[in-house]
Amino acid sequence: METMFDIPKPLYFESKNTYSGSIGLFCYKVIPSGEELTASVWKGPYCLEKSEALSTKPFPLTAQGREALLTWLAEQHAAFLESVQEG
């Protein structure tokens, strides 16, 4: 799957590493917890802890979960762009 998001493979998260990034003001963070990844998106420019999450969703910590996460991020990014254009 080709994507604009460079999310690490499951092994990275199995080591309890978090991952965050942004495309312009669209920000995202992935946090592992046990056998699950929790992804959050928010409007920048500040960090998640200083912002309000627009959406949060859990995914299994598997290759298939990563693919679902990438699809979800692309959908969230598209919705974010639409909301920015509208207002």
VENJONOR-V66018 format. One record per residue. N is the residue number from 1. NEAR is the number of other C-alpha atoms within 10 Angstrom. Layout:
BEGIN
N/NEAR
N/NEAR
END
This chain:
BEGIN
1/5
2/6
3/11
4/9
5/15
6/11
7/17
8/13
9/13
10/18
11/12
12/13
13/21
14/17
15/9
16/12
17/13
18/17
19/16
20/16
21/14
22/15
23/11
24/9
25/14
26/17
27/22
28/26
29/19
30/23
31/16
32/22
33/16
34/10
35/12
36/16
37/24
38/17
39/22
40/21
41/25
42/23
43/19
44/17
45/13
46/12
47/14
48/17
49/7
50/9
51/13
52/14
53/15
54/13
55/11
56/13
57/12
58/16
59/19
60/18
61/21
62/17
63/12
64/12
65/16
66/18
67/16
68/14
69/23
70/19
71/15
72/15
73/20
74/15
75/11
76/19
77/18
78/12
79/12
80/18
81/12
82/11
83/10
84/10
85/8
86/7
87/5
END
